[in-house]
Amino acid sequence: MGQYGQVVGRRGGDSGSRARRAGRAAGRALRTPFTGAARGVRRVTRAHGAGESGLSKLIELHAVNSAGDMMITIALASTVFFSVPTDQARGRVALYLAVTMAPFALLAPVIGPLLDRVPHGRRAAMAGAMLARALLALTMSGAVASGGLELYPAALGVLVASKAYGVVRSAVVPRLLPPRISLVKANSRVTLAGLLATGVAAPAGAGLHLIGPSWPLYGAFVVFATGTFLSFSLPHKVDSAKGEGRARLASRDTVAVSGAKPPKPGLRTVGPSVLHGLQANACLRALSGFLTFFLAFLLREHPLGGLGPATSLGLVVVAAGGGNALGTAVGAWLKARGPEAIIAAVLGLALSVTVLAAVFYTVLAIVVVTAAAAAAGLCQALAKLSLDAMIQRDVPEAVRTSAFARSETALQMSWVVGGAIGISLPLVGMVGMSVAAGLVAIGVVVAGRGLLGAARRGGAPHPRAA
C-alpha cells in the first residue's frame, strides 16, 4: 500500500509538473507577441545612437502624449465642442475657428516666456502638462455626455497644456540629439512615433467609447498619468545648465552673448532663414486651413464622382492624413539636406499641384482634390519639421522656447485665416483651387528666393540641421 501510494504520488507530481510546464509554455506563447513587439519598438527608437543620447525616451514620451490626445479627441467628437457639421451655419464654423485660437492667446505672450525662465525644469514642465491633462480628463468625464458648459474651459485647458508640452518638447530635442542624427530626422522620428501611437489609440478609444462616452477620458487619464512619470525618465541633461550662456538677440543676423537679461524675441530677430521658413510654413498652414473648411462645405453640396458627401469627405481626409504621414516618414529617412532646401522644394511641389488642380478641376475633380489634399499634408509635414530644425539650430537656448511659442501662434493664426477664407468663398471648385494656388504663390514670392539663397550658402553653420 505504501509503495502504491508512492507511485500514485509520483504520478500526481509528474502530472502537476507537466501542468505547470504547460502553463508556463502557454504564458510564454501569449507574452511573446507583445514582448516581441515591445523589443522591436525599442530597437527602432534606440537606433543610430538615440538610445545612448536619450532621444529614444523623448520619442516614447511623445507617443504616450499623442495617444492621450487622441483619446480625448474621440471623447469630444460626439459633443458640441468638436461637432461642426457642414450643414450648420457658417457663423458656427467661424466660432469654432475663434475657439481654436484661445490656447495661443496664452501660449505666445505668457507660456513661452515663462518656460524660458525655467530652462532647467523642462522635465517638470512636460510632467506638469501631462498631469494637467490627466486631471482635466477626469473633470470632463462627468460633462462629456451632457455637453455641459463646464466642458468648454476644461477642453480649452487641455488644448493649452497640449500646446505647452509641444513647445517644450521641440525645445528639448537639440539637447538629446545623437551624433549620427540630424535635427530634421530627429524631429521626424518624434513626430512619426506620435502618428503611429495615434493610429493605435484611435481604435482603442473607439472601443472604450462603446462602453460609455466617459470611458475614453478614463483611458486618457491613465495614459497621461503614465506620461507624467515617464517625463522624469528623460536624461538629466534635459535640465542641465552646463555650457549654457545667457543669450541676447541683438539684431536680425547677429547674436550676442552677455550677462544681461534677454529681451522678448521678435520674429524678425531670429535670423533670415528662420523668418523665411516661418513665412513659407504660414502659407502652407493657410492652405491646410483653407482646404479643410472649403472642401467640407463644397463636398457636401457637390460630392466627388457620384460618391456620397460623407464618402467624398472621408476620401479627402484619408488623402490628407496619408500625405502627412508620408511627409513625416520621408523626413525620418531623408538623406542629409538643408532645411531651407526642403522647404523651398515643398513650396514648389504644393504650388504645382494646386495650379494643376485649378486647371483640371472640372475634368478630373476626384483626382485633383485628393492630390491637393495629399500634397498639402505632405508639404506641411516636411516644412514644419524643417522649420523646427532651423529654430533649434539658429535660436539661442535662452529664448528658444519663446521662439517656438511665437512660431506656433503665427502658424495657427495662418490656419485660421485660411479657414476663414474657405468658409467665405462661393462653393465653386475651380475658384477654390485657384485661391489655394494663390495662397501657396504668396509663400513662393515672399520666402522662396530667401530660402534658395540660404540653401546655396549652406544655411547657418550648424552641421546637423539636415
MARZARO-371293 format. One record per residue (C-alpha): residue number from 1; chain; x, y, z. Coordinates in Angstrom, 1 decimal, m for minus. Example, Ala and Ser with C-alpha at 12.3 -4.5 7.8 and 13.67 -1.06 7.14 Angstrom:
MARZARO-371293
{1,'A',{12.3,m4.5,7.8}};
{2,'A',{13.7,m1.1,7.1}};
This chain:
MARZARO-371293
{1,'A',{0.0,0.0,0.0}};
{2,'A',{2.9,2.3,0.8}};
{3,'A',{4.6,1.6,m2.5}};
{4,'A',{1.3,2.1,m4.3}};
{5,'A',{0.9,5.5,m2.5}};
{6,'A',{4.4,6.5,m3.5}};
{7,'A',{3.7,5.5,m7.2}};
{8,'A',{0.5,7.5,m7.2}};
{9,'A',{2.2,10.4,m5.5}};
{10,'A',{4.9,10.4,m8.1}};
{11,'A',{2.4,10.2,m10.9}};
{12,'A',{0.4,13.0,m9.4}};
{13,'A',{3.6,15.1,m9.0}};
{14,'A',{4.5,14.4,m12.6}};
{15,'A',{1.0,15.4,m13.7}};
{16,'A',{1.3,18.6,m11.7}};
{17,'A',{4.7,19.3,m13.1}};
{18,'A',{3.5,18.8,m16.6}};
{19,'A',{0.6,21.1,m16.0}};
{20,'A',{2.9,23.8,m14.6}};
{21,'A',{5.2,23.4,m17.6}};
{22,'A',{2.2,23.6,m20.0}};
{23,'A',{1.0,26.7,m18.2}};
{24,'A',{4.4,28.4,m18.4}};
{25,'A',{4.6,27.5,m22.1}};
{26,'A',{1.2,28.9,m22.7}};
{27,'A',{2.1,32.1,m20.8}};
{28,'A',{5.3,32.5,m22.9}};
{29,'A',{3.2,31.9,m26.1}};
{30,'A',{0.8,34.7,m25.1}};
{31,'A',{3.5,37.1,m24.0}};
{32,'A',{5.8,36.6,m27.0}};
{33,'A',{3.8,38.7,m29.5}};
{34,'A',{3.7,41.6,m27.0}};
{35,'A',{7.2,41.4,m25.7}};
{36,'A',{8.5,40.8,m29.3}};
{37,'A',{6.6,43.9,m30.4}};
{38,'A',{7.9,45.9,m27.5}};
{39,'A',{11.5,44.8,m28.2}};
{40,'A',{11.0,45.8,m31.9}};
{41,'A',{9.7,49.2,m31.0}};
{42,'A',{12.6,49.7,m28.5}};
{43,'A',{15.1,48.7,m31.2}};
{44,'A',{13.7,51.3,m33.6}};
{45,'A',{13.5,54.1,m31.1}};
{46,'A',{17.1,53.4,m29.9}};
{47,'A',{18.6,53.2,m33.4}};
{48,'A',{21.5,55.3,m34.6}};
{49,'A',{22.6,56.4,m31.1}};
{50,'A',{19.1,57.6,m30.0}};
{51,'A',{19.2,55.2,m27.0}};
{52,'A',{22.6,56.5,m25.8}};
{53,'A',{21.6,60.1,m26.2}};
{54,'A',{18.2,59.8,m24.5}};
{55,'A',{16.3,60.8,m27.7}};
{56,'A',{14.5,57.4,m27.5}};
{57,'A',{13.0,58.4,m24.2}};
{58,'A',{11.6,61.5,m25.8}};
{59,'A',{10.2,59.5,m28.7}};
{60,'A',{8.4,57.1,m26.4}};
{61,'A',{7.1,60.0,m24.3}};
{62,'A',{5.7,61.7,m27.3}};
{63,'A',{4.0,58.5,m28.4}};
{64,'A',{2.3,58.4,m25.0}};
{65,'A',{1.3,62.1,m25.4}};
{66,'A',{m0.2,61.6,m28.8}};
{67,'A',{m2.2,58.5,m27.6}};
{68,'A',{m3.7,60.5,m24.8}};
{69,'A',{m4.6,63.4,m27.0}};
{70,'A',{m6.3,61.0,m29.4}};
{71,'A',{m8.4,59.5,m26.7}};
{72,'A',{m9.6,63.0,m25.6}};
{73,'A',{m10.4,63.8,m29.2}};
{74,'A',{m12.5,60.7,m29.5}};
{75,'A',{m14.4,61.5,m26.3}};
{76,'A',{m15.1,65.1,m27.5}};
{77,'A',{m16.0,64.1,m31.1}};
{78,'A',{m19.6,63.4,m30.1}};
{79,'A',{m20.1,66.7,m28.2}};
{80,'A',{m21.0,70.1,m29.4}};
{81,'A',{m17.4,71.3,m28.9}};
{82,'A',{m16.0,69.5,m31.9}};
{83,'A',{m19.2,68.7,m33.7}};
{84,'A',{m19.2,71.2,m36.5}};
{85,'A',{m21.2,69.5,m39.4}};
{86,'A',{m21.2,71.3,m42.7}};
{87,'A',{m25.0,71.7,m42.7}};
{88,'A',{m24.8,74.2,m39.9}};
{89,'A',{m24.5,78.0,m40.3}};
{90,'A',{m21.1,79.3,m41.4}};
{91,'A',{m21.1,81.5,m38.3}};
{92,'A',{m20.9,78.3,m36.2}};
{93,'A',{m17.8,77.3,m38.1}};
{94,'A',{m16.3,80.8,m37.6}};
{95,'A',{m17.0,80.4,m33.9}};
{96,'A',{m15.0,77.2,m33.9}};
{97,'A',{m12.1,78.9,m35.6}};
{98,'A',{m12.1,81.5,m32.9}};
{99,'A',{m12.1,78.8,m30.2}};
{100,'A',{m9.0,77.2,m31.7}};
{101,'A',{m7.2,80.5,m31.2}};
{102,'A',{m7.8,80.6,m27.5}};
{103,'A',{m4.8,78.4,m26.4}};
{104,'A',{m2.4,80.5,m28.5}};
{105,'A',{m3.6,83.7,m26.9}};
{106,'A',{m1.8,82.4,m23.8}};
{107,'A',{1.0,80.4,m25.5}};
{108,'A',{3.0,83.2,m27.1}};
{109,'A',{2.8,86.1,m24.6}};
{110,'A',{2.6,84.1,m21.4}};
{111,'A',{3.7,80.4,m21.6}};
{112,'A',{6.7,80.8,m23.9}};
{113,'A',{8.5,83.5,m21.9}};
{114,'A',{7.5,81.7,m18.6}};
{115,'A',{9.1,78.5,m19.9}};
{116,'A',{12.2,80.5,m21.0}};
{117,'A',{12.6,81.5,m17.3}};
{118,'A',{12.8,77.8,m16.2}};
{119,'A',{15.0,76.2,m18.9}};
{120,'A',{16.4,73.9,m16.2}};
{121,'A',{13.0,72.5,m15.3}};
{122,'A',{11.8,71.2,m18.6}};
{123,'A',{11.2,67.7,m17.4}};
{124,'A',{8.9,69.1,m14.7}};
{125,'A',{7.2,71.3,m17.3}};
{126,'A',{6.4,68.3,m19.5}};
{127,'A',{5.2,66.3,m16.5}};
{128,'A',{3.0,69.2,m15.4}};
{129,'A',{1.4,69.4,m18.9}};
{130,'A',{0.8,65.7,m18.7}};
{131,'A',{m0.7,65.8,m15.2}};
{132,'A',{m2.9,68.8,m16.0}};
{133,'A',{m4.5,66.9,m18.9}};
{134,'A',{m4.9,63.8,m16.7}};
{135,'A',{m6.9,65.8,m14.2}};
{136,'A',{m8.8,67.7,m16.8}};
{137,'A',{m9.8,64.4,m18.5}};
{138,'A',{m11.4,63.3,m15.2}};
{139,'A',{m13.1,66.7,m14.9}};
{140,'A',{m14.6,66.3,m18.4}};
{141,'A',{m15.7,62.7,m17.8}};
{142,'A',{m18.7,64.0,m15.9}};
{143,'A',{m19.8,66.5,m18.5}};
{144,'A',{m18.9,64.8,m21.8}};
{145,'A',{m22.3,63.0,m22.1}};
{146,'A',{m24.4,66.1,m21.5}};
{147,'A',{m22.1,68.6,m23.1}};
{148,'A',{m22.4,71.0,m20.2}};
{149,'A',{m20.8,74.4,m20.1}};
{150,'A',{m18.0,73.1,m17.8}};
{151,'A',{m16.8,71.1,m20.7}};
{152,'A',{m15.6,74.2,m22.6}};
{153,'A',{m13.0,75.6,m20.1}};
{154,'A',{m11.7,72.0,m19.4}};
{155,'A',{m11.3,71.3,m23.1}};
{156,'A',{m9.5,74.6,m23.7}};
{157,'A',{m7.3,73.8,m20.7}};
{158,'A',{m6.4,70.5,m22.4}};
{159,'A',{m5.5,72.4,m25.6}};
{160,'A',{m3.3,74.9,m23.7}};
{161,'A',{m1.5,72.1,m21.9}};
{162,'A',{m1.0,70.1,m25.1}};
{163,'A',{0.5,73.1,m26.9}};
{164,'A',{2.7,73.9,m23.9}};
{165,'A',{4.0,70.3,m24.0}};
{166,'A',{4.7,70.6,m27.7}};
{167,'A',{6.7,73.8,m27.3}};
{168,'A',{8.9,72.4,m24.6}};
{169,'A',{9.3,69.1,m26.5}};
{170,'A',{10.6,71.0,m29.5}};
{171,'A',{13.0,73.0,m27.4}};
{172,'A',{14.3,69.8,m25.8}};
{173,'A',{15.3,67.9,m29.0}};
{174,'A',{18.7,69.6,m29.5}};
{175,'A',{19.8,68.6,m26.0}};
{176,'A',{19.2,64.9,m26.9}};
{177,'A',{20.4,64.9,m30.5}};
{178,'A',{22.7,61.9,m31.2}};
{179,'A',{25.9,62.4,m33.2}};
{180,'A',{24.6,60.4,m36.2}};
{181,'A',{21.1,62.0,m36.5}};
{182,'A',{20.2,65.4,m37.9}};
{183,'A',{17.6,67.8,m36.5}};
{184,'A',{15.2,67.2,m39.3}};
{185,'A',{15.5,63.4,m38.8}};
{186,'A',{15.2,63.6,m35.1}};
{187,'A',{12.1,65.8,m35.3}};
{188,'A',{10.7,63.3,m37.9}};
{189,'A',{11.2,60.3,m35.6}};
{190,'A',{9.5,62.0,m32.7}};
{191,'A',{6.5,63.1,m34.9}};
{192,'A',{6.3,59.7,m36.6}};
{193,'A',{6.1,58.0,m33.2}};
{194,'A',{3.2,60.3,m32.4}};
{195,'A',{1.4,59.4,m35.6}};
{196,'A',{1.8,55.6,m35.0}};
{197,'A',{0.6,56.0,m31.4}};
{198,'A',{m2.4,57.9,m32.7}};
{199,'A',{m3.2,55.1,m35.1}};
{200,'A',{m3.1,52.6,m32.2}};
{201,'A',{m5.0,54.8,m29.8}};
{202,'A',{m7.9,55.6,m32.2}};
{203,'A',{m9.4,52.1,m32.3}};
{204,'A',{m8.7,51.6,m28.6}};
{205,'A',{m10.5,54.9,m27.8}};
{206,'A',{m13.4,53.9,m30.1}};
{207,'A',{m13.7,50.6,m28.3}};
{208,'A',{m13.8,52.4,m24.9}};
{209,'A',{m16.5,54.8,m26.3}};
{210,'A',{m18.7,51.8,m27.0}};
{211,'A',{m18.7,51.1,m23.2}};
{212,'A',{m19.7,54.7,m22.4}};
{213,'A',{m18.9,58.2,m23.5}};
{214,'A',{m16.7,58.8,m20.4}};
{215,'A',{m14.5,55.8,m20.9}};
{216,'A',{m12.1,57.3,m23.4}};
{217,'A',{m11.5,60.0,m20.9}};
{218,'A',{m10.7,57.5,m18.2}};
{219,'A',{m8.3,55.9,m20.7}};
{220,'A',{m6.8,59.3,m21.3}};
{221,'A',{m6.3,59.8,m17.6}};
{222,'A',{m4.3,56.6,m17.3}};
{223,'A',{m2.2,57.4,m20.4}};
{224,'A',{m1.4,61.0,m19.2}};
{225,'A',{m0.7,59.7,m15.7}};
{226,'A',{1.8,57.3,m17.2}};
{227,'A',{3.3,60.2,m19.2}};
{228,'A',{3.7,62.2,m16.0}};
{229,'A',{6.1,59.6,m14.6}};
{230,'A',{7.8,59.0,m18.0}};
{231,'A',{8.7,62.7,m18.2}};
{232,'A',{11.1,62.3,m15.3}};
{233,'A',{12.7,59.3,m17.0}};
{234,'A',{14.3,61.7,m19.5}};
{235,'A',{18.0,62.2,m19.1}};
{236,'A',{19.1,64.8,m16.5}};
{237,'A',{20.9,66.8,m19.3}};
{238,'A',{17.5,68.0,m20.4}};
{239,'A',{17.6,70.2,m17.2}};
{240,'A',{21.3,70.8,m17.1}};
{241,'A',{22.7,74.3,m17.5}};
{242,'A',{26.2,73.1,m18.2}};
{243,'A',{27.8,75.0,m21.1}};
{244,'A',{24.9,77.4,m21.5}};
{245,'A',{25.1,81.2,m21.6}};
{246,'A',{22.6,83.9,m21.4}};
{247,'A',{21.8,84.8,m25.0}};
{248,'A',{20.6,88.2,m26.3}};
{249,'A',{19.1,88.5,m29.7}};
{250,'A',{20.9,91.7,m30.9}};
{251,'A',{19.8,92.0,m34.5}};
{252,'A',{18.4,90.1,m37.4}};
{253,'A',{21.6,88.4,m38.3}};
{254,'A',{23.8,88.6,m35.2}};
{255,'A',{23.5,87.1,m31.8}};
{256,'A',{25.4,88.5,m28.8}};
{257,'A',{26.1,86.6,m25.5}};
{258,'A',{26.1,88.6,m22.4}};
{259,'A',{25.0,88.5,m18.8}};
{260,'A',{22.1,90.8,m19.4}};
{261,'A',{18.5,89.7,m19.2}};
{262,'A',{17.4,88.6,m22.7}};
{263,'A',{14.6,90.6,m24.2}};
{264,'A',{11.5,89.1,m25.6}};
{265,'A',{12.4,87.7,m29.0}};
{266,'A',{10.6,89.0,m32.0}};
{267,'A',{10.0,87.0,m35.2}};
{268,'A',{12.4,89.4,m37.1}};
{269,'A',{15.2,88.8,m34.7}};
{270,'A',{15.8,85.1,m35.2}};
{271,'A',{17.7,85.3,m38.4}};
{272,'A',{16.7,85.3,m42.1}};
{273,'A',{16.5,81.6,m42.5}};
{274,'A',{14.0,81.1,m39.7}};
{275,'A',{12.0,84.1,m40.8}};
{276,'A',{11.7,82.9,m44.4}};
{277,'A',{10.9,79.4,m43.2}};
{278,'A',{8.2,80.7,m41.0}};
{279,'A',{6.7,82.7,m43.9}};
{280,'A',{6.6,79.6,m46.1}};
{281,'A',{5.1,77.5,m43.3}};
{282,'A',{2.5,80.1,m42.7}};
{283,'A',{1.3,80.0,m46.3}};
{284,'A',{1.3,76.2,m46.3}};
{285,'A',{m0.7,76.2,m43.0}};
{286,'A',{m3.1,78.7,m44.5}};
{287,'A',{m3.5,76.3,m47.4}};
{288,'A',{m4.3,73.5,m45.0}};
{289,'A',{m7.0,75.5,m43.1}};
{290,'A',{m8.5,76.7,m46.4}};
{291,'A',{m8.8,73.2,m47.9}};
{292,'A',{m10.2,71.8,m44.6}};
{293,'A',{m13.2,74.1,m44.5}};
{294,'A',{m13.7,74.9,m48.2}};
{295,'A',{m13.8,71.2,m49.1}};
{296,'A',{m16.0,70.3,m46.1}};
{297,'A',{m18.7,72.7,m47.5}};
{298,'A',{m18.0,72.0,m51.2}};
{299,'A',{m18.2,68.2,m51.0}};
{300,'A',{m21.5,68.3,m49.1}};
{301,'A',{m23.1,70.2,m52.0}};
{302,'A',{m21.0,68.7,m54.8}};
{303,'A',{m19.7,65.2,m54.0}};
{304,'A',{m16.9,63.7,m56.0}};
{305,'A',{m17.5,61.4,m58.9}};
{306,'A',{m21.0,60.3,m57.9}};
{307,'A',{m19.9,59.4,m54.4}};
{308,'A',{m21.9,60.5,m51.3}};
{309,'A',{m20.9,63.6,m49.3}};
{310,'A',{m19.6,61.5,m46.4}};
{311,'A',{m17.6,59.2,m48.6}};
{312,'A',{m16.1,62.1,m50.6}};
{313,'A',{m15.0,63.9,m47.4}};
{314,'A',{m13.7,60.7,m46.0}};
{315,'A',{m11.6,60.2,m49.1}};
{316,'A',{m10.1,63.6,m48.8}};
{317,'A',{m9.4,63.2,m45.1}};
{318,'A',{m7.6,59.9,m45.8}};
{319,'A',{m5.6,61.5,m48.5}};
{320,'A',{m4.5,64.4,m46.3}};
{321,'A',{m3.7,62.1,m43.4}};
{322,'A',{m1.7,59.8,m45.7}};
{323,'A',{0.2,62.7,m47.1}};
{324,'A',{1.0,64.0,m43.6}};
{325,'A',{2.2,60.5,m42.5}};
{326,'A',{4.3,60.2,m45.7}};
{327,'A',{5.9,63.6,m45.2}};
{328,'A',{6.9,62.6,m41.7}};
{329,'A',{8.3,59.3,m42.8}};
{330,'A',{10.2,61.0,m45.6}};
{331,'A',{11.7,63.4,m43.1}};
{332,'A',{12.8,60.5,m40.9}};
{333,'A',{14.7,58.7,m43.8}};
{334,'A',{15.7,61.7,m45.9}};
{335,'A',{19.3,62.0,m46.8}};
{336,'A',{21.1,65.0,m45.4}};
{337,'A',{19.7,68.2,m47.0}};
{338,'A',{19.5,71.7,m45.6}};
{339,'A',{16.1,72.5,m44.1}};
{340,'A',{15.9,75.6,m46.3}};
{341,'A',{16.2,73.5,m49.5}};
{342,'A',{13.5,71.1,m48.2}};
{343,'A',{11.0,74.0,m47.5}};
{344,'A',{11.7,75.5,m50.9}};
{345,'A',{11.1,72.2,m52.6}};
{346,'A',{7.8,71.5,m50.9}};
{347,'A',{6.7,75.0,m51.7}};
{348,'A',{7.3,74.3,m55.4}};
{349,'A',{5.5,71.0,m55.1}};
{350,'A',{2.5,72.5,m53.4}};
{351,'A',{2.3,75.3,m56.0}};
{352,'A',{2.5,72.9,m58.9}};
{353,'A',{m0.2,70.6,m57.5}};
{354,'A',{m2.7,73.4,m56.6}};
{355,'A',{m2.2,75.0,m60.1}};
{356,'A',{m3.0,71.7,m61.8}};
{357,'A',{m5.9,71.2,m59.5}};
{358,'A',{m7.4,74.6,m60.5}};
{359,'A',{m6.8,73.9,m64.2}};
{360,'A',{m8.2,70.4,m64.3}};
{361,'A',{m10.9,70.5,m61.6}};
{362,'A',{m13.8,70.4,m64.0}};
{363,'A',{m12.4,67.3,m65.8}};
{364,'A',{m10.8,65.2,m63.0}};
{365,'A',{m12.3,66.6,m59.8}};
{366,'A',{m11.8,63.4,m57.7}};
{367,'A',{m8.2,63.1,m58.8}};
{368,'A',{m7.2,66.7,m58.3}};
{369,'A',{m8.9,67.2,m55.0}};
{370,'A',{m7.4,64.1,m53.4}};
{371,'A',{m4.0,65.0,m54.9}};
{372,'A',{m4.2,68.5,m53.5}};
{373,'A',{m5.2,67.2,m50.0}};
{374,'A',{m2.3,64.7,m50.1}};
{375,'A',{0.2,67.3,m51.3}};
{376,'A',{m1.0,69.7,m48.6}};
{377,'A',{m0.5,67.1,m45.9}};
{378,'A',{2.9,66.0,m47.2}};
{379,'A',{4.3,69.6,m47.7}};
{380,'A',{3.0,70.9,m44.4}};
{381,'A',{4.6,68.0,m42.5}};
{382,'A',{8.0,68.3,m44.2}};
{383,'A',{8.0,72.1,m44.0}};
{384,'A',{7.1,72.1,m40.3}};
{385,'A',{9.9,69.6,m39.5}};
{386,'A',{12.4,71.8,m41.3}};
{387,'A',{11.2,74.9,m39.6}};
{388,'A',{11.6,73.3,m36.2}};
{389,'A',{15.1,72.2,m37.2}};
{390,'A',{16.0,75.8,m38.1}};
{391,'A',{14.7,77.2,m34.8}};
{392,'A',{16.6,74.5,m32.9}};
{393,'A',{19.7,75.4,m34.9}};
{394,'A',{19.7,79.1,m35.1}};
{395,'A',{17.8,80.4,m32.0}};
{396,'A',{19.8,80.7,m28.7}};
{397,'A',{18.9,78.3,m25.9}};
{398,'A',{17.7,81.1,m23.5}};
{399,'A',{14.9,82.3,m25.8}};
{400,'A',{14.3,79.2,m27.9}};
{401,'A',{11.0,78.3,m26.1}};
{402,'A',{9.6,81.7,m26.8}};
{403,'A',{10.6,81.4,m30.4}};
{404,'A',{8.7,78.1,m30.7}};
{405,'A',{5.7,79.6,m28.9}};
{406,'A',{5.6,82.6,m31.3}};
{407,'A',{6.0,80.4,m34.4}};
{408,'A',{3.2,78.1,m33.3}};
{409,'A',{1.0,81.1,m32.7}};
{410,'A',{1.8,82.5,m36.1}};
{411,'A',{1.1,79.2,m37.8}};
{412,'A',{m2.2,78.7,m36.0}};
{413,'A',{m3.3,82.2,m37.0}};
{414,'A',{m2.4,81.4,m40.6}};
{415,'A',{m4.6,78.2,m40.4}};
{416,'A',{m7.5,80.2,m39.0}};
{417,'A',{m7.1,82.9,m41.7}};
{418,'A',{m7.1,80.1,m44.4}};
{419,'A',{m10.2,78.5,m42.9}};
{420,'A',{m12.0,81.9,m42.7}};
{421,'A',{m11.3,82.4,m46.4}};
{422,'A',{m12.5,78.9,m47.1}};
{423,'A',{m15.9,79.4,m45.4}};
{424,'A',{m16.5,82.8,m47.1}};
{425,'A',{m16.0,81.7,m50.8}};
{426,'A',{m18.7,80.5,m53.1}};
{427,'A',{m18.8,76.7,m53.5}};
{428,'A',{m17.1,76.6,m56.9}};
{429,'A',{m14.3,74.0,m57.2}};
{430,'A',{m12.2,75.8,m59.7}};
{431,'A',{m12.4,79.1,m57.8}};
{432,'A',{m11.4,77.4,m54.6}};
{433,'A',{m8.4,75.6,m56.1}};
{434,'A',{m7.3,78.9,m57.7}};
{435,'A',{m7.4,80.6,m54.3}};
{436,'A',{m5.4,77.6,m52.9}};
{437,'A',{m2.8,78.1,m55.5}};
{438,'A',{m2.7,81.8,m54.7}};
{439,'A',{m2.0,81.1,m51.0}};
{440,'A',{1.0,79.0,m51.9}};
{441,'A',{2.1,81.5,m54.5}};
{442,'A',{2.4,84.1,m51.8}};
{443,'A',{4.8,81.9,m49.9}};
{444,'A',{6.9,81.4,m53.1}};
{445,'A',{7.1,85.1,m53.7}};
{446,'A',{7.7,86.1,m50.1}};
{447,'A',{10.1,83.3,m49.0}};
{448,'A',{11.2,81.3,m52.0}};
{449,'A',{14.1,83.5,m53.0}};
{450,'A',{15.4,83.8,m49.5}};
{451,'A',{15.2,80.1,m48.9}};
{452,'A',{17.0,79.2,m52.1}};
{453,'A',{19.7,81.8,m51.3}};
{454,'A',{20.2,80.3,m47.8}};
{455,'A',{20.3,76.8,m49.3}};
{456,'A',{23.0,77.9,m51.8}};
{457,'A',{25.0,79.4,m48.9}};
{458,'A',{24.6,76.3,m46.9}};
{459,'A',{22.3,77.9,m44.3}};
{460,'A',{23.6,78.5,m40.8}};
{461,'A',{26.9,76.9,m39.8}};
{462,'A',{25.3,74.1,m37.8}};
{463,'A',{26.4,70.8,m39.4}};
{464,'A',{23.5,68.7,m38.2}};
{465,'A',{20.4,70.7,m39.0}};
{466,'A',{19.6,68.5,m42.0}};
